[in-house]
Amino acid sequence: MRKPSRPALLIAALLAVTATGTTGAGISQATPALAAVTAVTDTATPAAGVADETPRQSTSFTADTTCAPIPAEDRADADGAVKACTRVQPASAAKSNTSSRQAAAPSPTASAITAAAADDPSGDGISTEFEPDADDPEPPAPSCTLTNPGQWTWSRTGGMCLRGVVVKYTLYNQQSVPIGTGEIAVNSTLATSYKSLDLKETISARLTSVSGDVKSLTVRMKVSCGAGCKTVTQQPWFATTLVPDQEVTGSTKYSGDAFAANTTRSSFRTSYAMYVTMPGTTPIDPNASWSSPAGGEIRCDKEQPRLRGCVIPTDDLPVLSYSRSHEKYGIVVPIYEEIMQRRGTDILHAVNQDQANTNRAATCTPFTNLYPGTSGADSCDEFPMASTEEGGQDGNLCAELTPQVVNNVWSAPATWPTRPTTGTETCLRLHITQRANSSAGGVLGSLRKYQRLIDGDPFRIEFTA
Protein backbone atom coordinates (compact mmCIF):
# COMPACT_ATOMS: atom_id res chain seq x y z
CA MET A 1 0.00 0.00 0.00
CA ARG A 2 1.47 3.39 -0.97
CA LYS A 3 2.11 6.03 1.65
CA PRO A 4 -0.09 9.16 1.64
CA SER A 5 1.11 11.87 -0.70
CA ARG A 6 2.96 14.90 0.70
CA PRO A 7 -0.07 17.20 0.13
CA ALA A 8 -2.23 14.74 2.04
CA LEU A 9 0.16 14.77 5.01
CA LEU A 10 0.27 18.54 4.89
CA ILE A 11 -3.52 18.72 5.01
CA ALA A 12 -3.56 16.37 8.00
CA ALA A 13 -1.00 18.51 9.83
CA LEU A 14 -2.86 21.71 9.09
CA LEU A 15 -6.17 20.28 10.24
CA ALA A 16 -4.59 19.11 13.47
CA VAL A 17 -3.54 22.62 14.48
CA THR A 18 -5.71 25.00 12.46
CA ALA A 19 -9.39 25.80 12.07
CA THR A 20 -9.96 27.56 8.76
CA GLY A 21 -13.00 28.88 6.99
CA THR A 22 -15.50 31.37 8.37
CA THR A 23 -17.56 30.15 11.29
CA GLY A 24 -21.21 30.56 10.42
CA ALA A 25 -20.41 31.14 6.76
CA GLY A 26 -19.70 27.51 5.93
CA ILE A 27 -18.88 24.20 7.53
CA SER A 28 -15.81 24.62 9.70
CA GLN A 29 -12.81 22.33 9.54
CA ALA A 30 -12.63 22.45 13.33
CA THR A 31 -15.58 20.05 13.68
CA PRO A 32 -14.81 16.39 14.52
CA ALA A 33 -16.27 15.30 11.20
CA LEU A 34 -13.63 17.23 9.34
CA ALA A 35 -10.64 16.52 11.53
CA ALA A 36 -10.09 13.22 9.76
CA VAL A 37 -9.88 14.66 6.24
CA THR A 38 -6.37 13.80 5.12
CA ALA A 39 -6.24 12.92 1.46
CA VAL A 40 -8.52 14.85 -0.83
CA THR A 41 -5.70 15.03 -3.34
CA ASP A 42 -4.26 11.55 -2.73
CA THR A 43 -5.09 9.18 -5.58
CA ALA A 44 -3.28 6.14 -4.19
CA THR A 45 -6.01 4.89 -1.88
CA PRO A 46 -8.65 2.41 -3.08
CA ALA A 47 -11.95 3.63 -4.43
CA ALA A 48 -14.95 3.44 -2.14
CA GLY A 49 -17.71 1.07 -3.02
CA VAL A 50 -20.31 -1.21 -1.57
CA ALA A 51 -19.17 -2.52 1.80
CA ASP A 52 -18.70 -6.23 2.41
CA GLU A 53 -21.91 -8.02 3.14
CA THR A 54 -22.90 -8.46 6.78
CA PRO A 55 -23.11 -11.97 8.33
CA ARG A 56 -25.69 -14.38 6.98
CA GLN A 57 -29.04 -15.09 8.54
CA SER A 58 -29.66 -18.65 9.71
CA THR A 59 -32.29 -20.79 11.40
CA SER A 60 -32.42 -24.42 12.42
CA PHE A 61 -34.21 -26.94 10.27
CA THR A 62 -37.43 -28.26 11.86
CA ALA A 63 -37.76 -32.04 12.10
CA ASP A 64 -40.93 -33.72 10.86
CA THR A 65 -42.16 -37.33 10.64
CA THR A 66 -44.63 -38.82 8.16
CA CYS A 67 -45.90 -42.42 8.16
CA ALA A 68 -48.09 -44.30 5.68
CA PRO A 69 -49.13 -47.93 5.13
CA ILE A 70 -47.47 -49.88 2.37
CA PRO A 71 -50.08 -51.06 -0.17
CA ALA A 72 -50.87 -54.76 0.15
CA GLU A 73 -49.72 -55.48 -3.40
CA ASP A 74 -46.27 -54.06 -2.58
CA ARG A 75 -45.61 -55.82 0.71
CA ALA A 76 -43.91 -58.78 -0.88
CA ASP A 77 -41.39 -56.45 -2.53
CA ALA A 78 -40.91 -54.73 0.84
CA ASP A 79 -40.05 -57.97 2.63
CA GLY A 80 -43.41 -58.08 4.39
CA ALA A 81 -43.25 -54.57 5.81
CA VAL A 82 -46.66 -52.99 6.41
CA LYS A 83 -45.68 -49.41 7.19
CA ALA A 84 -42.98 -46.94 6.16
CA CYS A 85 -42.06 -43.75 8.01
CA THR A 86 -39.77 -40.93 6.98
CA ARG A 87 -38.31 -38.42 9.39
CA VAL A 88 -36.76 -35.22 8.05
CA GLN A 89 -34.24 -34.00 10.60
CA PRO A 90 -30.96 -32.13 11.02
CA ALA A 91 -27.92 -34.36 11.13
CA SER A 92 -25.52 -33.99 14.03
CA ALA A 93 -22.55 -31.68 13.41
CA ALA A 94 -20.14 -34.58 13.73
CA LYS A 95 -22.01 -36.69 11.23
CA SER A 96 -22.49 -33.82 8.79
CA ASN A 97 -18.80 -32.97 8.83
CA THR A 98 -17.66 -36.46 7.85
CA SER A 99 -17.99 -35.67 4.14
CA SER A 100 -17.06 -32.57 2.19
CA ARG A 101 -20.22 -33.09 0.13
CA GLN A 102 -22.37 -33.07 3.22
CA ALA A 103 -22.39 -29.54 4.62
CA ALA A 104 -22.58 -25.98 3.44
CA ALA A 105 -23.56 -22.48 4.37
CA PRO A 106 -23.11 -19.32 2.33
CA SER A 107 -19.70 -17.73 2.42
CA PRO A 108 -19.67 -14.46 4.46
CA THR A 109 -18.41 -12.56 1.40
CA ALA A 110 -20.40 -14.34 -1.28
CA SER A 111 -22.03 -11.10 -2.39
CA ALA A 112 -19.48 -8.54 -1.32
CA ILE A 113 -18.99 -5.82 -3.92
CA THR A 114 -16.21 -3.28 -4.23
CA ALA A 115 -16.41 -0.51 -6.80
CA ALA A 116 -13.21 -0.46 -8.82
CA ALA A 117 -13.66 3.17 -9.85
CA ALA A 118 -16.72 5.16 -8.91
CA ASP A 119 -17.25 7.29 -11.97
CA ASP A 120 -19.85 7.96 -14.62
CA PRO A 121 -18.06 6.88 -17.83
CA SER A 122 -20.26 8.95 -20.09
CA GLY A 123 -19.76 12.03 -17.97
CA ASP A 124 -23.32 13.19 -18.50
CA GLY A 125 -24.26 12.87 -14.84
CA ILE A 126 -27.84 11.91 -15.69
CA SER A 127 -29.63 9.86 -13.02
CA THR A 128 -26.35 8.53 -11.65
CA GLU A 129 -28.07 7.49 -8.43
CA PHE A 130 -29.98 5.00 -10.60
CA GLU A 131 -27.19 4.29 -13.09
CA PRO A 132 -24.24 2.30 -11.68
CA ASP A 133 -20.73 2.72 -12.96
CA ALA A 134 -20.06 0.64 -16.04
CA ASP A 135 -16.63 -0.36 -14.69
CA ASP A 136 -17.92 -1.71 -11.39
CA PRO A 137 -17.28 -5.47 -11.12
CA GLU A 138 -20.08 -8.00 -11.05
CA PRO A 139 -20.79 -9.41 -7.59
CA PRO A 140 -19.48 -12.95 -7.06
CA ALA A 141 -21.81 -15.90 -7.49
CA PRO A 142 -23.42 -17.42 -4.38
CA SER A 143 -21.29 -20.07 -2.73
CA CYS A 144 -21.44 -22.47 0.21
CA THR A 145 -18.82 -23.54 2.70
CA LEU A 146 -18.59 -26.33 5.25
CA THR A 147 -20.31 -24.93 8.37
CA ASN A 148 -23.64 -24.71 10.21
CA PRO A 149 -24.91 -28.26 9.57
CA GLY A 150 -28.64 -28.73 9.96
CA GLN A 151 -29.47 -25.08 9.28
CA TRP A 152 -30.95 -22.91 6.58
CA THR A 153 -28.60 -20.02 5.81
CA TRP A 154 -29.23 -17.07 3.52
CA SER A 155 -28.35 -13.46 2.77
CA ARG A 156 -29.77 -10.59 0.76
CA THR A 157 -27.80 -11.31 -2.41
CA GLY A 158 -26.06 -14.63 -1.69
CA GLY A 159 -29.02 -16.96 -2.07
CA MET A 160 -30.10 -19.70 0.34
CA CYS A 161 -28.45 -22.95 1.38
CA LEU A 162 -29.59 -26.03 3.27
CA ARG A 163 -27.00 -28.56 4.44
CA GLY A 164 -26.71 -31.26 7.05
CA VAL A 165 -30.32 -32.50 6.72
CA VAL A 166 -31.17 -36.20 6.64
CA VAL A 167 -34.31 -38.02 5.48
CA LYS A 168 -34.49 -41.25 7.49
CA TYR A 169 -36.62 -44.03 6.01
CA THR A 170 -37.81 -46.81 8.34
CA LEU A 171 -39.74 -50.01 7.55
CA TYR A 172 -42.02 -51.60 10.18
CA ASN A 173 -43.52 -55.10 10.29
CA GLN A 174 -47.01 -55.99 11.56
CA GLN A 175 -45.75 -55.88 15.16
CA SER A 176 -44.52 -52.27 14.61
CA VAL A 177 -40.94 -53.44 14.95
CA PRO A 178 -38.37 -51.72 12.69
CA ILE A 179 -36.96 -54.17 10.16
CA GLY A 180 -34.83 -51.81 8.07
CA THR A 181 -33.65 -48.21 7.73
CA GLY A 182 -32.01 -45.95 5.18
CA GLU A 183 -30.62 -42.44 5.59
CA ILE A 184 -30.47 -39.89 2.77
CA ALA A 185 -28.43 -36.69 3.10
CA VAL A 186 -30.14 -33.79 1.32
CA ASN A 187 -28.38 -30.58 0.24
CA SER A 188 -29.70 -27.60 -1.69
CA THR A 189 -28.34 -24.28 -2.94
CA LEU A 190 -30.71 -21.66 -4.34
CA ALA A 191 -29.22 -18.69 -6.20
CA THR A 192 -30.93 -15.34 -6.67
CA SER A 193 -29.87 -12.68 -9.15
CA TYR A 194 -29.99 -8.88 -9.03
CA LYS A 195 -30.60 -8.86 -12.80
CA SER A 196 -32.96 -11.78 -13.42
CA LEU A 197 -36.31 -13.05 -12.17
CA ASP A 198 -35.13 -16.63 -12.74
CA LEU A 199 -33.99 -18.52 -9.65
CA LYS A 200 -31.96 -21.69 -10.01
CA GLU A 201 -31.56 -24.32 -7.32
CA THR A 202 -29.23 -27.31 -7.16
CA ILE A 203 -30.42 -30.24 -5.03
CA SER A 204 -28.58 -33.44 -4.18
CA ALA A 205 -29.51 -36.64 -2.33
CA ARG A 206 -27.00 -39.23 -1.17
CA LEU A 207 -27.83 -42.55 0.45
CA THR A 208 -25.42 -42.53 3.38
CA SER A 209 -26.39 -45.74 5.16
CA VAL A 210 -28.79 -48.72 5.15
CA SER A 211 -29.62 -51.46 7.62
CA GLY A 212 -31.77 -54.59 7.91
CA ASP A 213 -34.15 -55.21 5.05
CA VAL A 214 -33.33 -51.91 3.33
CA LYS A 215 -30.57 -52.48 0.76
CA SER A 216 -31.31 -49.57 -1.59
CA LEU A 217 -33.90 -46.82 -1.98
CA THR A 218 -35.63 -45.14 -4.89
CA VAL A 219 -35.72 -41.35 -4.59
CA ARG A 220 -37.47 -38.65 -6.56
CA MET A 221 -38.36 -35.03 -5.76
CA LYS A 222 -40.70 -32.21 -6.66
CA VAL A 223 -40.41 -28.54 -5.79
CA SER A 224 -42.88 -25.66 -5.82
CA CYS A 225 -43.11 -22.02 -4.76
CA GLY A 226 -45.74 -19.67 -3.37
CA ALA A 227 -47.89 -16.93 -4.86
CA GLY A 228 -45.94 -14.49 -6.99
CA CYS A 229 -43.70 -17.26 -8.29
CA LYS A 230 -44.09 -20.08 -10.76
CA THR A 231 -42.18 -23.36 -10.86
CA VAL A 232 -40.49 -23.80 -14.22
CA THR A 233 -38.66 -27.09 -13.53
CA GLN A 234 -40.36 -29.19 -10.85
CA GLN A 235 -38.10 -32.24 -10.68
CA PRO A 236 -34.32 -32.07 -10.24
CA TRP A 237 -34.13 -35.69 -11.40
CA PHE A 238 -36.40 -38.59 -12.34
CA ALA A 239 -36.92 -41.53 -9.99
CA THR A 240 -33.45 -42.88 -9.22
CA THR A 241 -32.47 -45.95 -7.21
CA LEU A 242 -29.50 -45.34 -4.93
CA VAL A 243 -27.20 -47.80 -3.22
CA PRO A 244 -25.10 -46.77 -0.22
CA ASP A 245 -22.70 -43.87 -0.92
CA GLN A 246 -24.36 -43.13 -4.25
CA GLU A 247 -25.55 -39.57 -4.91
CA VAL A 248 -27.92 -38.00 -7.41
CA THR A 249 -27.82 -34.26 -8.20
CA GLY A 250 -30.07 -32.10 -10.34
CA SER A 251 -31.38 -28.58 -10.85
CA THR A 252 -34.74 -26.91 -10.58
CA LYS A 253 -35.86 -23.49 -11.71
CA TYR A 254 -38.37 -20.92 -10.51
CA SER A 255 -39.52 -17.63 -12.01
CA GLY A 256 -40.43 -14.67 -9.84
CA ASP A 257 -42.42 -12.90 -12.55
CA ALA A 258 -45.91 -14.05 -11.49
CA PHE A 259 -46.81 -10.60 -10.18
CA ALA A 260 -50.38 -10.02 -9.12
CA ALA A 261 -52.38 -7.41 -11.03
CA ASN A 262 -51.25 -3.84 -10.37
CA THR A 263 -48.23 -4.96 -8.34
CA THR A 264 -44.53 -4.64 -9.05
CA ARG A 265 -43.07 -6.99 -6.44
CA SER A 266 -43.79 -10.32 -4.78
CA SER A 267 -42.47 -12.33 -1.81
CA PHE A 268 -42.63 -16.10 -1.55
CA ARG A 269 -41.12 -19.27 -0.10
CA THR A 270 -40.10 -22.52 -1.75
CA SER A 271 -41.39 -26.00 -0.85
CA TYR A 272 -40.02 -29.51 -1.32
CA ALA A 273 -41.47 -33.04 -1.46
CA MET A 274 -39.25 -36.14 -1.50
CA TYR A 275 -40.70 -39.51 -2.44
CA VAL A 276 -38.74 -42.41 -0.90
CA THR A 277 -39.66 -46.06 -1.54
CA MET A 278 -38.23 -49.51 -1.69
CA PRO A 279 -37.32 -50.31 -5.31
CA GLY A 280 -40.33 -51.61 -7.24
CA THR A 281 -42.99 -50.38 -4.77
CA THR A 282 -45.57 -47.62 -5.15
CA PRO A 283 -44.45 -44.13 -4.02
CA ILE A 284 -46.18 -42.76 -0.93
CA ASP A 285 -47.40 -39.25 -1.70
CA PRO A 286 -45.52 -37.40 -0.27
CA ASN A 287 -43.04 -39.33 1.80
CA ALA A 288 -41.19 -36.26 3.16
CA SER A 289 -41.84 -32.54 2.78
CA TRP A 290 -40.46 -29.22 4.02
CA SER A 291 -40.41 -25.51 3.15
CA SER A 292 -37.87 -22.71 3.23
CA PRO A 293 -37.99 -20.61 6.41
CA ALA A 294 -40.52 -17.83 6.93
CA GLY A 295 -37.71 -15.40 7.73
CA GLY A 296 -36.05 -16.03 4.39
CA GLU A 297 -38.76 -15.00 1.97
CA ILE A 298 -37.48 -14.29 -1.53
CA ARG A 299 -38.50 -10.91 -2.95
CA CYS A 300 -38.64 -10.32 -6.70
CA ASP A 301 -39.47 -7.00 -8.30
CA LYS A 302 -39.63 -5.04 -11.54
CA GLU A 303 -39.23 -1.62 -9.94
CA GLN A 304 -35.77 -0.61 -11.12
CA PRO A 305 -35.56 1.38 -14.36
CA ARG A 306 -33.92 -1.37 -16.43
CA LEU A 307 -33.29 -4.54 -14.46
CA ARG A 308 -35.67 -7.00 -12.86
CA GLY A 309 -34.34 -9.28 -10.15
CA CYS A 310 -34.62 -10.95 -6.76
CA VAL A 311 -33.07 -10.69 -3.30
CA ILE A 312 -33.77 -12.09 0.18
CA PRO A 313 -34.20 -9.04 2.46
CA THR A 314 -32.72 -9.33 5.96
CA ASP A 315 -32.31 -7.11 9.00
CA ASP A 316 -28.65 -6.57 8.06
CA LEU A 317 -28.90 -3.45 5.93
CA PRO A 318 -26.90 -2.84 2.74
CA VAL A 319 -24.06 -0.37 3.35
CA LEU A 320 -23.16 2.60 1.15
CA SER A 321 -19.50 3.45 1.73
CA TYR A 322 -17.91 6.78 0.82
CA SER A 323 -14.16 7.41 1.04
CA ARG A 324 -12.88 10.84 2.10
CA SER A 325 -9.74 10.28 0.04
CA HIS A 326 -11.39 9.34 -3.26
CA GLU A 327 -9.81 11.31 -6.07
CA LYS A 328 -13.08 12.17 -7.81
CA TYR A 329 -15.79 12.68 -5.17
CA GLY A 330 -13.71 12.84 -1.94
CA ILE A 331 -14.07 16.60 -1.67
CA VAL A 332 -17.76 16.28 -0.72
CA VAL A 333 -17.51 13.44 1.80
CA PRO A 334 -16.59 15.51 4.90
CA ILE A 335 -19.72 17.61 4.39
CA TYR A 336 -21.91 14.56 3.88
CA GLU A 337 -20.49 13.13 7.09
CA GLU A 338 -21.21 16.21 9.15
CA ILE A 339 -24.78 16.44 7.86
CA MET A 340 -25.42 12.82 8.83
CA GLN A 341 -24.01 13.53 12.29
CA ARG A 342 -26.42 16.42 12.63
CA ARG A 343 -29.28 14.17 11.57
CA GLY A 344 -28.35 11.70 14.30
CA THR A 345 -28.70 8.56 12.17
CA ASP A 346 -26.73 6.60 9.59
CA ILE A 347 -29.84 5.19 7.86
CA LEU A 348 -31.45 6.41 4.64
CA HIS A 349 -34.36 4.97 2.64
CA ALA A 350 -34.58 4.51 -1.13
CA VAL A 351 -37.33 5.99 -3.31
CA ASN A 352 -38.30 5.37 -6.92
CA GLN A 353 -37.07 7.41 -9.84
CA ASP A 354 -40.20 9.56 -10.18
CA GLN A 355 -39.96 10.59 -6.53
CA ALA A 356 -36.21 11.18 -6.92
CA ASN A 357 -36.89 13.60 -9.78
CA THR A 358 -39.40 15.46 -7.61
CA ASN A 359 -36.94 15.55 -4.72
CA ARG A 360 -34.11 16.84 -6.89
CA ALA A 361 -36.23 19.67 -8.22
CA ALA A 362 -37.28 20.65 -4.69
CA THR A 363 -33.67 21.03 -3.57
CA CYS A 364 -31.89 22.16 -6.73
CA THR A 365 -34.42 24.35 -8.54
CA PRO A 366 -33.62 27.15 -9.10
CA PHE A 367 -29.86 26.78 -9.11
CA THR A 368 -27.35 29.41 -10.25
CA ASN A 369 -24.45 27.93 -12.23
CA LEU A 370 -21.26 29.66 -11.11
CA TYR A 371 -19.51 28.92 -14.43
CA PRO A 372 -22.21 28.97 -17.12
CA GLY A 373 -19.66 29.23 -19.91
CA THR A 374 -17.70 26.11 -18.92
CA SER A 375 -19.30 22.70 -19.41
CA GLY A 376 -19.21 20.51 -16.32
CA ALA A 377 -17.52 23.09 -14.10
CA ASP A 378 -20.53 23.47 -11.78
CA SER A 379 -23.52 21.34 -10.83
CA CYS A 380 -25.98 21.00 -7.96
CA ASP A 381 -25.21 18.11 -5.62
CA GLU A 382 -28.01 17.60 -3.11
CA PHE A 383 -27.61 15.73 0.18
CA PRO A 384 -29.32 13.70 1.48
CA MET A 385 -29.58 12.29 -2.00
CA ALA A 386 -32.67 12.99 -4.09
CA SER A 387 -33.19 9.23 -4.47
CA THR A 388 -33.88 8.82 -0.75
CA GLU A 389 -36.92 9.57 1.41
CA GLU A 390 -34.74 11.95 3.39
CA GLY A 391 -33.92 13.97 0.26
CA GLY A 392 -36.11 16.57 -1.41
CA GLN A 393 -35.88 19.23 1.28
CA ASP A 394 -36.54 22.82 0.32
CA GLY A 395 -33.29 24.13 -1.12
CA ASN A 396 -33.83 27.47 0.63
CA LEU A 397 -33.50 25.65 3.97
CA CYS A 398 -30.32 23.82 3.02
CA ALA A 399 -26.75 25.04 3.45
CA GLU A 400 -25.46 26.15 0.04
CA LEU A 401 -21.71 25.63 -0.01
CA THR A 402 -18.79 25.44 -2.42
CA PRO A 403 -16.20 22.94 -1.17
CA GLN A 404 -12.66 23.72 -2.24
CA VAL A 405 -8.98 23.03 -1.59
CA VAL A 406 -6.79 26.14 -1.53
CA ASN A 407 -3.07 25.82 -0.75
CA ASN A 408 -3.70 22.20 0.28
CA VAL A 409 -6.30 23.28 2.85
CA TRP A 410 -9.88 22.02 2.56
CA SER A 411 -12.82 24.30 3.30
CA ALA A 412 -16.49 24.60 2.44
CA PRO A 413 -17.49 28.25 2.62
CA ALA A 414 -20.99 29.51 1.95
CA THR A 415 -21.44 30.11 -1.78
CA TRP A 416 -23.16 33.46 -1.24
CA PRO A 417 -21.84 35.92 1.42
CA THR A 418 -25.38 37.22 1.83
CA ARG A 419 -26.56 33.77 2.86
CA PRO A 420 -24.27 32.42 5.59
CA THR A 421 -24.99 29.05 7.17
CA THR A 422 -26.35 28.67 10.68
CA GLY A 423 -24.51 25.46 11.51
CA THR A 424 -27.78 23.63 12.13
CA GLU A 425 -28.87 22.77 8.58
CA THR A 426 -29.60 19.09 7.95
CA CYS A 427 -29.41 19.24 4.14
CA LEU A 428 -27.04 20.54 1.50
CA ARG A 429 -26.91 21.91 -1.99
CA LEU A 430 -23.32 21.95 -3.12
CA HIS A 431 -21.56 23.57 -6.04
CA ILE A 432 -19.21 20.87 -7.37
CA THR A 433 -17.97 19.70 -10.75
CA GLN A 434 -20.17 17.39 -12.75
CA ARG A 435 -17.38 14.79 -12.55
CA ALA A 436 -17.48 14.73 -8.73
CA ASN A 437 -21.28 14.80 -8.75
CA SER A 438 -21.57 11.90 -11.17
CA SER A 439 -18.93 9.92 -9.32
CA ALA A 440 -20.66 10.22 -5.93
CA GLY A 441 -24.01 9.35 -7.50
CA GLY A 442 -22.53 6.33 -9.27
CA VAL A 443 -21.50 4.74 -5.98
CA LEU A 444 -25.12 4.84 -4.81
CA GLY A 445 -26.18 3.61 -8.24
CA SER A 446 -24.02 0.53 -7.81
CA LEU A 447 -25.47 -0.20 -4.37
CA ARG A 448 -28.98 0.26 -5.72
CA LYS A 449 -28.32 -2.15 -8.59
CA TYR A 450 -26.47 -4.96 -6.86
CA GLN A 451 -28.52 -4.89 -3.63
CA ARG A 452 -31.80 -4.22 -5.49
CA LEU A 453 -32.79 -1.19 -3.42
CA ILE A 454 -36.38 -0.36 -4.23
CA ASP A 455 -38.94 2.09 -2.89
CA GLY A 456 -38.86 2.09 0.92
CA ASP A 457 -35.72 -0.04 1.36
CA PRO A 458 -33.42 1.16 4.16
CA PHE A 459 -29.66 1.22 3.85
CA ARG A 460 -26.78 2.46 5.96
CA ILE A 461 -24.20 5.05 4.98
CA GLU A 462 -20.65 4.97 6.27
CA PHE A 463 -17.59 7.14 5.75
CA THR A 464 -14.05 5.82 5.50
CA ALA A 465 -10.57 7.27 5.22
C-alpha positions, 0 to 999 in steps of 0.5 A: 500500500502506498504512503499518503502523498505529501499534500495529504500529510500537509492537510492532515497537519494543518487540520490538526492545528488550524481551524480555517474557513469562516464560522457561520459562513460555511462548515468549519474544519474544526468540527470532529467530522472534518478533523479526519480529512487527510487525502482529498488530493491523494489518488493512491487509496482504493476507491470506495464502493459497496461494503462487504456483506454483513453476516448471513441469517440462519435458522435451524431446520425443523424435524418432521415425521410422516408415516403411511401404510405400504399397499398390500400389493407391494408388501412382498417387494418390501419384505413383508413390511406394512408401514414406512415412516420418513423423518426429516431432521438435522444431522448432528454436526459430527455426522455432517462434517464427515464428508465434504459433500455433506455440509454448506452455508453461504460464504460471508463474502459471497455477495461482497462488492467493491467498486473499482472506480466510482465514476460515470463513464459517459460524464453526462451525470444523468440519473447517476443514483440509478445508473451504476458505474459501467466499470464496477465489477459484477458481484461474485456468485453465491457459494457455500462452505462447510459450516452450520450443519442442519441449518438454513442459511441465507443473505440478501444477495447470496441466495439460500443454502440447506445442508446437514439435513437427513431423510431417514426411512424406516420399515415396520412389520405388523408388530410395529418393529423396525426391520430396516432403515435408510438415511439420505443426506439432502443438500440444496443451494438456491441462487438469486440474481440482481438482474434476473427473475429466474432462480436456479436451485441445485439439489442433491440426495445421497444414500449414506447408510442402510440397515436390515431389510433396506438395501437400496432406496428409490428417490425422486423429488418435486419442488414448488413455490408460493404466490408471486412465483411459478415453478419452471422445472419441478423435478431435479431428477427422475426416480433414481435408485440409490445404493449406499454412498451413491448420490444424485444431483439435479437442478430446478428453476423458478420464475419470480415474474408471477406478479399479481395485477397492479403490483410490481413486487412479490415475496414467496417461499419454496417447498419440497417433497421427497418420495422415498420407496423400496425399489419396485414399490408404489411411491407414498405421496408425499413421503417427506416434505419441508419448506424454506424458512418464513424469515427467508422470503425471496423478494422479486421486483420489476421496480428498477428502471432497467433490471428485474431481479430478486433478493432475500431481504434481511435485518442486516442493511446494505451499506453505502461506503464513501471514502474521504480520500477518493480522487473524484468525489472525496471533496464532498464526503466531509460535508456529507459526514457532518450532515449525517451527524447532525441528523443523528442517524446513519440510515437512509431509505430509497425511493423510486425514480419519479420521486427522486426527480421530484426531490431533486427539483425541490432542492436544486431548482432554481440553481445558479451555475457559477460557471455557465460558460464552462461545461461541467464546471458546476452542478448541484449536488443535493444531500441527502440524495434525491433518491432517498426519502430523506432527500427533497428538502426545500433548497432554501433551507439547506446550506449552500456551499462550495467545497474547495482546496486552496493551498492544500487546505480544505474548506467549504465556505458559503457560496453566497456571502449574503446567505451564511450558514447557521450550523444547524442545517440538515441538508445541503446543496453543493456547487461541485464539478459534474465529474465529482457529482456523477462519481458520488451518485454512481456509488449509490447507483451501484449499491442500488443495482447490486442490492436491489434497493427499491422504494422504501428499502433502508440502507446504511451510509458509512464514511471511511478514510 
